[in-house]
Amino acid sequence: MIRDACPTDTPAIAAIYNPYIADTTISFEEAPVSVDAMRERIAAVQAAGLPWLVCEGEDGAIGGYAYATPWRVRHAYRFSVETSVYLAHGNAGRGLGKALLARLLESLREKGCHLAIAGIAQPNEASVALHEKLGFVKVAHFGEVGFKFGRWLDVGYWELRLQAPTSSAPPGTAAPPSAASP
């Protein structure tokens, strides 16, 4: 079952995430995230009106999570988000990541988001394959932008347009100024 995260999920979410910090270059964080800090992160995402989803098994265990954060802080970026998906150890290859990301994208479309961006530390063939299965296209590659475990790391960026291309402004926004102004 995929549902919105709630405060009682926070210890499980932190337990899923911290091994990515300690053992992989998938996350560029270098210190474990406390349960309290993770609770604050989840609350901030939800307060911004963005989804933080969990996949709960029949036994009640959280098998993974996905969320979106604002892409940048400047107001003009408000329709673009960065997506993240993390699975508990042993859950890769079972379709959970695809289900979580697909549901996240559906929720973002419903919220009127226009562009989803995924930053993927390289190499990470599984994450690249997951995103490309759902329509993401690689648009950038930055070399040696991170340094972890004694080595330089690259990050690739993939994007997915969530709404049909249009020349009109999103609902509730002012139209851009005319290019033919006097």
Order of alpha helices (4+ residues) and beta strands (2+ residues): beta-alpha-alpha-beta-beta-beta-alpha-beta-alpha-beta-beta
